[in-house]
Amino acid sequence: MSSYHSEIITGESIGVPWVFFIKGDKTAIVDAGNPGMERLILKALSKHDITHKDVSLLIITHGHIDHCGSAGMLKSMLPVPVASGWPDADYITRGESAPGQPYGPEDNPQNSTVRYPPVNIDLIIQKDTSLKPYGIDGDILVTPGHTAGSISVAAGDSCLIGDLNTTYSDKGQPITPMNPTTFRDILTSIEKVTGNRRKYLYPSHGPRLDAGKIRERCLS
């Protein structure tokens, strides 16, 4: 395999929540948006001169409909393997919404009724995983917090963090009360995504964040 540098591409034309592409020798799609967004995603790939054959992996940051709703159609149209964190992978294969923080469906009743087209998960992430086998200079990071199986994707000086940032206010305080396990998970995940001299965090909802400022607000 050749030496390469991976580039993060934002799919602005697709809309919110953001869908990202990480382009190296091959390309990974990060998240699949709501149901019915598959053709918008394919159009954005073409806009950036990425062919179907260039795509080696579809990564789902967590099991909520606005992040995996079009995953099944994308997998059939490309086709590519799909990666997701455990235990969210189990929900995604059933087309059900994974419990959000604090990881209990009784605390998130709106999630229990949400359904979307299911998709089989080929790569279940239970530990930090290199993307080099997929032609990408980057890593999938285990970052529970928004859900128990949330993952992030690091490449270069940046990290795609899904909805991890939605659990904190701008002042670094929890938005809603959390049990100790969830709170510890979130702090550990924020420390991980802001480490290794990373400069930027790309959330799925909202503008790019300064990693250093987030680290200072949440961990100081």
N, C-alpha and C positions, 0 to 999 in steps of 0.2 A: 504494500500500500504506500502511496506517495505521501510526502509531507504536505500538510495543508493547514490552513487557518479557517475556522468556521466563522461565518457572518450571521448575525441576527437580523432578520427582515420582518418588519411589522406589516400585517395585512390590513392597512388602514381602509382599503376599499371594501373590506368585508363588513366592517361595523363592529359594535361592541356586543359581547365581549370580544376582545382582540384574539385573533388567531395569528400565530407566529410561525416563521420558517427559519430553521437553522441550516445554513448552506455551507457545506464543505466539499469533499469529493462527491458526497451524496447529500440529500436534504431530508431533514425531519420536519414534519408538521407538528406543531405543539397546539393541541386542543382542536375541537371540531365544531364549536359553536352550537346553536340551536338546530333542531330538525329543519331540514330544507335548505341549509346553507352550503351543501356540498358543491353545487355548481359555482357559487361565488368564490369558494376556496380554490377550485380548479382554475377559475378565471384569473385569480390573483397569482397562482403559480405561473401561469403562462405569461402574465405581465412581467414577471421577474425572470423570464427565460428558463424556467424550471420545467422539465418534461416529466411525464408520468414515470418514466424509467429512472429518473434521477431521485425519486422519493424512495427512501429505504425504510422509513418507520413513521408511524403516527403515535404521538405521545399524548395521553390524556392526563391532565394534572390532577383531576379529581372527578368523582362520580356525580356531578350535577348536570341537569339537562342542558344548560347553556354552554357546557364545555364538551359534552360527548353526544349531543343530540344527533349530529350528522356523521358520527364515526362509522356506523354500520354501512351507510351508503358510500362513504369515502373508501372504506376497505374493499368493497365490491367493485368500485370503479377504477381503482388504481392498479392492482390490489397490493396492499402492504400489510405487514404485521402491526399489531396494536399493542402498546405498552401502557400499563397503569399500575398504580401502587396498591398494595394489599392493606386493608380489606376492601377498598373501594372497587377493586376488580370484580369481586363477587356480585356487587350490586349492578355494575355495568353490564355484566353478562345476562342479568335478568331484566334490564331496562328499568331499574328502580333507582331512586335518588338515595345516595349514601347519607347517613346522618351527619349533620354539621356539628360544630362545636356546641355543647360539650359532649359530642359523640353519642347522644341518645335520641332515638326517634321520639320519645316522650317530650323532649325539649324542642323538637322541630316538627310539629304536627303537619305543617305545610309540606314537608318533604315526603311524607309517607304516601301521599296520593299522587305524586308526580310520576308519570310514565313516559318513556321515550323508546325508540327502536333499539333493542339490545344488540350488542356486538361481542363476539368472543375475544377474550384477551389472550394474546400469544406470549407476551412477556410480562410476568407479574413481578413487580419491583418490591423487594423486601429489604434491600440494602443499596447503598450508593453504587451506581452502575455506570461504567464507561460506555460512551457511544462510539468509540473507535471501531468496533466490529461493524458498525453501520455507516462507516465512512464519514464520521463527524467528530471533530475535535471538541469534545464536551462531555458532560456527565449528567446523569439523572441523579438527583439528590432526594433522599427520603426526608420530607418536611411536614410531618403531621401538625395540625393546628386548626385549619379550616374544617377539614375532615380528618379522620384517623389515618386514611390512606393517601393524603395529599402528597404530591411530589413536585419538585421544581427542576428546572433544566439550566445548568450553568455552561456558559461558553465564553471564553476570553475573559474580559473584565466585567461581564454582565451575568445576570441570572433572571430567568423567567419564573415568576413565583406564583402563578395562578391567582388564587384569592387569599393567600396568606395574609396580605396587608389589611384585609377587611375586618380582621379581628381586633385591630388597634385603631385608636383615634390618632389625630395628628400630633397629640401631645404624648403619645407613647403609652396611653392607658387603655386597659381592656374596655371594649365597647359594651359588653354584657358580662354579667357575673359568670365565672368559670369554676369548674371543680379543679382541684390541685393538679391532677394529671394533665388536663387540657392546658392549663396555664404553663406548666413545665414544658410540655411539648412545644408550645408556641415560642417560648423564649429560646429553647434549643434550636428550633428551626430558623428563627431570625438570626441567631448567632451564626448558623451555618451559611445562610444565603448571603450574609454581609461580610463573611470572612474572606481570606485569601486575597486581600487587597482589591476586592471588587468595588467598582465605581458606581454601577447602575443596577437597579432592580426594575424589571418590567412586569407590572401587575396586569391582570386580565381586564380590569375595569379602571380606567384612569391613566394619567400620564406617567412617564418614566420617573422613577424616584432615585434620589441620591442615597446610595447604600450607606455611606458614612453617617449621614444625618439620621437615617432610620436606626442604625446601630446605637447611636448616641441617645436617641429619644427612648428606645425600648430597653436598652441593657445597662444604662448608666444608673 
